[in-house]
Amino acid sequence: MEEAAAASLLQVLFQKLIEYSRDQVSLVRGFRNEAEQLTRTLGMIQAFLRDADMSSISGGAVMKWLTDLGDVGFDADNVLDEIIYHQLSKQSKADKMANKPMKQKVLSYFSCCLHISRDRSMALRIQQINRNLGSINTLATGLGLTMRPTAVPALVYSARETDSFSVDPIFIGRDEIKSEIVEQLTACSTTDERISILTIVGMEGSGKTTLTREVFNSLKDENRFGSHIWVHVSQNFDPLILFNKILKGLTSPSQVEIGDKEERDVYGNVESCVMHDLLHDLAASVLRGSFKKDERLQKLERVRYMFFENDSSAVLETNEKYLRTLLSMYHMNINMFSNFESLHVLTFENWFGEELSSEIKKLIHLRVLDIDKSSIEYLPDWIGELFHLQTLRACNRKLKQLPSTLKNLRNLRHLYIEKDVELFAEIGLLTFLRTLKFFRVGDKNGYKIEELRSCNKEEAEKAKLSNKPKLVKLYLGWDIDKEGETTNDENVLEGLQPPSRLEKLAIKGFGGKRFPSWTRNMEVDNGRQGSRLPLNKLVKITVSDCSECEEIPMFGQLPNLKRLRLYRLRNVKSINSSFYGSVNDDTHTVFPALEVLVLDDLPKLTVLKGIESGDASAVSVFPRLQCLSIYDCGVLTSFPTHFWSSLKDLNFRRIGSYKPLADIFQTKLTLLTGLWIVGVDDVESLPDWLFYSNPNLSYLTIFQCSNLREIPYGLGTLNSLKELCIEDCPNLKRIGDLGVQQSQESLTSLTKLEISRCEALLYLPCEMIGSSLKLLRLEDLSSLENLPEIIALLPKPPRLSYLRITGGPQFRTTCFVGIPPPFCSLVWLKIDASVGGLMDTVNGILQGCSSLIGLELKGMESWENLPESIKYLTTLSLLSLENFGMEELPEWLGNLSSLRQSCIYKIVRS
């Protein structure tokens, strides 16, 4: 199995060499004959490898043959790479000389003669590689391997090959199963459990692939794992074919170099060692890149992949000329870099150097350079000589400017920098560039929008975004602090039509009053006269800071849109029925996939209208909407009264009227898990059915509702409730009956209870002090009549760790006299006993505290001593004392050995 797997890895390498030799090196003058011979020899090697991939021959001889083959293969890769490097260097110099005076061109011509000897040397090296490969071919025959042509696949099974991109019908009814699978697969991030295979079994057509695709895309959207690979396993199962598919998935052109997180993990996530667990051991075996600390490190030779650690310096020095991937470099001799003559990938971890060593420019094979963790402010000009560089990560916060020589890196595909870094002119020369997070458009040549291949529609069209089918994320941003006319923004945005396969779109700072046609209708030109394509692949849209915009585009017909955020649209007064798109007799669903809708800071918005059609009830709107958030829409007064039955999270903050929320509550919600009502002044009560109908409610926050009078019945039935916060509701007088029998325990999941600044509240149901509480905060409840009963129940929750009771009357109970209750988990305690407090109650609580770290105590002026129990709080590190009537502090305070901070004020002398 190891020999076959090694052969599979080498097939990838040699296929690359064949293409490199045939398509690139053969075109370089002076190398055609050698390249053609090399291509033929490599083709023979591939045929032998196909036999090794399937052969039953095993043992050390075949593995030795594969190892020797790998050595020659990597040498060949380096030679071919070097030829192309010097060709790129020659082309770069020719470009520079194009506008130079004739005298300099003549001198340049004579300098080119110096390269003739180097070219001859390279040709001799290719000839030697051909001879070495010829010897390996001969040895393969001696081992019993035969050259096998590429197999023609048998047409045995006609089922189509699945993928992760196909658009499924609406996914309904399996959300719970999907959640269970996602939870099971992600459990390994918090536990030691590891899942190798999880099977989904069902009859044909029952939706196995659809469910799997939903799980796959959910994990990918949430970025739960480093990389995600979809591999179709045919009916004729072959583990080596499957392995090859996985390998190709990891080494495809879009993932060969470190790009986004998924691509970065091909070489590895630096924090978690650097290769997929599935392939790490295999690659380490073939590339000799893994070792254990108890091995003799000095015996490891020809290591090509290495994660650098403190105890691996010996391996580094022994194998420096073989290494192709070197990760997490730090604290090393800067003069060592020139020795890494084969290095393709170099990343730094925990390195705070302020400049790059000039030795790095000798790494002519380098594809990936990661200096995210450095403190470099300016990159050196010579970085433009790394002609093979494909990925440059320089997202450190100190970098200020990129050198103009970077435009020479025509192979650069991914450039990662922070948004304030000054770019060089003519970035459009980087024709292979796929990733550029930020590009600041300017008026000067070299900085206009055409560099992405303000200006005007014609120049914007030069960016040709619609001709970039691999473009899946697009951010279009204008300076929101710009001055002057913004009417041209509409023309510019019209010219920036994206490809139809776009998945994520963000528009920020657009200054026009109307969006252009492709944005309004969410469809783009197809290239043929009059033909349009909808942006049906879109899953996420953000429109923000468009201060002049008066209307919202048509988003309702996008079949895959999951997240929509509208932010700081200061001039939008209404969201009309056009928001939903064209609705007719054939329309059955609007916003079919939307899960999250956010309206944030729309200060003039007065109404969100519903759909307008003859039979609106026959149209399903927002069938999958789970999270609705409305923030800072101060004049909003009207909302549709249907659509909302699928809601799980409802978040209303700083809305001037309760009316929109009341409109939503006309739909009897039953799936709520989170409810936040903040800054809604005119709400007086909530629906009576609210708690009884939502048994899964886990988070409830009611804040700054100045006219709220009562909390409805049934709060105690919420056994899923984890956090309850009611604050700044000065007219709240009562919390309705909890809806449970006294013998029943209520709120069994409640871990956090906060009620504060509710000055009119008379009674707090004692059943709210449940056994699961970890945090209890009761503050400024000046009218609370049953505080002593609440205090008596404090020992009930055994895991209570944070307790804060201030601003209430009658801090007292007689329950703690005699045997004090244990408060073993309490680490922070704040008590205000200044109004009707009892010293024995305070002492009783403190005597049970064995782990207290912080104590804030406000006493009564009549107390001439501190509570004696304080002297036994040996773990106390912070102590705050206020409002005592003693003449001096007790000496035993100095014996609190753990005390680091003390605050003592308002001590009134008798």
C-alpha positions, 0 to 999 in steps of 0.5 A, a space after each residue: 500500500 505504501 509503495 502504491 501511495 508513493 507512486 500516486 504522489 510521484 505521478 502528480 510530480 512527474 505529470 507536472 514535469 511533463 507539462 513543464 517540459 513540453 509547454 514551457 521549457 521547449 519554447 525557450 531558445 537553446 533547450 528544445 532538443 533536451 526538453 523534447 527528450 526529457 518529455 519522452 523519458 518522463 512519459 516512460 516513467 509515468 507508464 512505469 508509475 502506473 504499473 507501480 500504482 497497481 502492481 502486486 510487487 512489494 518490498 524494499 526494491 520497489 520502494 528504493 526505486 521510487 525513492 531514487 525516482 523521487 530524488 531525480 524528479 525533484 532535481 529535474 523540477 529544480 532545473 526546469 524551474 531555474 530555466 524558466 526563472 532565468 527566462 522570466 528574468 531576461 524578459 523583465 530586463 527587456 521590459 525595463 530596457 524598452 524605453 532606455 537610450 540606445 547606448 544602454 541597450 547596446 551594453 545590455 546586449 553585451 551583458 546577455 552574452 554572459 548568460 551563454 555559458 549558464 545556458 550551456 550548463 543548464 543543457 548539460 544538467 538536463 542531459 544528465 537528468 535524462 541519463 539518470 532517468 534512463 538508468 531508472 527506466 532500465 532498473 524498473 524493467 529489472 524489477 518486473 514493472 511494465 509500462 502501462 498506457 493510461 487506462 480507458 475507463 469502463 462504462 459500467 456505472 452510469 450514475 452522474 458524478 456528484 459535486 458540492 456546487 449544484 443547486 438543490 431544491 429547497 431544503 426542508 424538513 431535515 434541519 434537525 438531522 443536518 444539525 446533528 451531523 454538523 455537531 457530531 463532525 465538529 465535536 472533535 474541536 472540543 473533545 478527544 473524539 475523532 471521526 474517520 467515516 460517517 455514513 448516510 444511508 437511504 434509498 435512491 432518491 431519498 435525498 442523501 446527496 442533498 443532505 450531504 451537500 447541505 452539511 458540507 456547505 454549512 461547514 465550509 461557510 462556517 470555516 470549521 475546518 482548514 480545507 474542505 474536499 468533495 470527492 465522488 466515490 463511484 460504484 467501483 470502489 478503489 482506495 488508490 483511485 480515491 486517494 488520487 482524487 483526494 490528492 488532486 483536490 488538495 493540489 489543484 491549481 486553486 489550492 497549490 499555493 497558500 491563498 485563503 484559509 483553505 489554500 493555506 492549509 494545503 501546506 498547513 495551519 502553522 498552529 496545528 502543524 501543517 498538513 491534513 492528518 489524512 495525508 501527513 504520515 504518507 507525505 512524510 514517508 515519501 518526502 521524509 519530512 516527519 520525525 519523532 523526538 526520540 529518533 536520532 535526528 542527524 540520520 534523517 536525510 533528504 527531508 523536503 518538508 519540515 515544520 521547524 522546532 527548537 529541537 530540529 536544527 540538526 535536521 535543518 542543517 543536514 537537509 537545507 539543500 533538499 528542503 522544499 517547504 519550511 514552516 514556522 521559521 524564527 530565531 535563525 541565522 539570516 545568512 542561512 537562507 541562500 543554502 535553501 536552494 530548492 525552497 518553494 514555501 517559506 513561512 515565519 512564525 513569532 518572528 518580529 524582524 524589521 527587514 528581510 534578509 537579502 539572502 532570501 532573494 537567492 531562493 529563485 524557486 520560491 512560490 510562497 512567502 509568509 511574513 504575516 508575523 513580522 514587523 516589516 514596514 517596507 519590503 525591499 526592491 529585490 523582492 521583485 526578482 522572485 519571479 516564481 512567487 505566487 503567494 505573498 502574505 504580508 498582513 502585518 500591521 506595520 507594513 506601510 508600502 509595497 515596492 514598485 518592483 512587485 509588478 515584475 512578479 507576473 506569476 503572483 496569484 495571491 497578495 494579502 495585505 492590510 487595507 492601509 498599505 500603499 500599493 504600487 502603480 500598474 498592479 494590472 500588470 499582474 495578470 494572474 492575480 486572483 486575490 487582492 483584498 483592497 485596491 484604492 482607486 485613484 485618478 492617477 495613471 496606474 491607480 485607476 479602476 482599469 488596473 483591475 481589468 473614479 472615473 467613468 463607465 468605460 474605464 470601469 468596464 475595462 476591469 472586465 469583472 464579468 469575464 472572471 468566472 473564478 471571481 466568487 467574492 467581490 467588495 466594491 467600496 468608495 471612500 465614505 468621507 469623499 467630497 464633491 459630486 457622486 453622480 458618476 458613481 452610478 455609471 462606475 457601478 454599472 460598468 463593474 458587472 460581476 460574473 454570474 457565478 458570484 457568491 458574495 457581494 459587498 457594496 459600501 459607500 456608493 454615492 448614487 441615488 439609484 442603483 444601476 440596472 444589474 444591481 437593481 435586478 440582480 442580473 448581469 449581461 451574458 455577453 450576447 445582445 439582450 441576454 441576461 443572467 441572474 446572480 443565482 449563486 449569491 449567498 451573501 449580500 451586504 449594502 452599507 454606507 450608501 448615503 444617497 440611496 433611496 431604494 433597495 434592489 430586488 433581492 427576493 428572487 435570488 434562490 441561494 441568498 442566505 444572508 442579507 445586511 443593509 447598513 447605514 442607508 441614511 436616505 431610504 424611507 421605505 422598502 417597497 414590494 420591489 424588494 421581493 421581485 416580480 410576483 405573479 401567479 407562477 411565484 410560489 416562494 420569495 427569498 427561498 433560502 434567506 436565513 439572516 436579515 439585518 436592517 441596521 441604522 436606517 434612520 428614515 425608514 418608516 415601512 417595510 411593505 409586504 408583497 403585492 399580488 392578487 393572492 399574497 397568501 399563496 406565496 411563501 415569503 422568508 420560509 427559512 428565515 431564522 434570524 431577524 435583526 432590526 437596529 436603529 430604525 427610529 421612525 419605523 412604524 410598519 412591518 408585514 404581519 406574516 412571513 415570520 413563523 420560521 424565526 429563531 432569533 428576533 433582535 429589536 434594538 432602538 426602534 421608536 415604536 412597538 408597532 413593528 414588533 407587534 406586527 411581527 407578533 401577529 404571527 404566533 412564533 413557536 421556534 424562538 431561541 433568542 429574543 432581544 428587545 432593546 430601546 423600544 420606549 412605548 412597549 407596555 406588555 408582551 403577548 400572553 402566549 410568548 413563553 408558553 409557545 416558545 419552549 426552546 427560548 434560550 436567551 431573553 433580554 429586555 433593556 431600556 423599555 421605559 414604559 414596560 409594565 409587566 412580564 407575561 405569565 409562563 416564564 417558569 416554563 422555559 426550561 431551555 432558558 440560559 440567560 435572562 436580562 431585564 434592565 432599565 425598565 423603571 416602570 416594570 412592576 411585576 413579573 407574571 406567574 411563572 406558570 409552574 407548580 410550587 413543587 416543580 423546579 423551574 428555569 432548570 437551565 438558567 445560568 445567568 440572571 440579571 435584573 437591574 434598574 427596575 425601581 418599580 419592581 415589587 416582587 421577584 418570584 423565588 422560583 427564579 433562583 434555580 439550581 443551575 445559576 452561575 451568575 446572579 446580579 440584582 441591582 437598583 431594585 429599590 422597591 423590591 419587597 421580598 429580597 430577604 427571601 431571595 437571599 435565603 435561597 442563595 445557597 441553592 445553586 451550587 455552582 454560583 460563582 458571581 453574585 452582585 446584590 446592590 441598591 435594594 432594601 433589607 439585605 438580611 435573613 436569619 437563615 444563615 445563623 448557626 451553620 453557615 451555608 457553603 458558597 464553595 464556587 463563589 469567586 466574586 461577591 458584591 454586597 450593598 447592605 447599607 439599607 436595613 442590612 444585617 451583619 450576621 447575614 453578611 458574615 454567614 455568606 462570607 463564612 461559606 466562601 472558600 474560593 473568593 477572589 474579589 469582595 466589594 462590600 458596602 456596609 452601614 454607618 452604624 457598623 463599627 467593625 468589619 465582618 470577622 469572616 473577612 479575615 479567613 478569606 485567604 484567597 482574596 486578591 481584591 477588597 473594596 470597603 465602603 460606608 463603615 463607622 469604625 475609627 481604624 482598620 483592624 490589624 488582621 487585614 495585613 494578614 491577607 497574604 493574597 491581597 493585591 488591591 484594596 479600595 477603602 473609602 467613605 469610612 465615617 468615624 464615630 
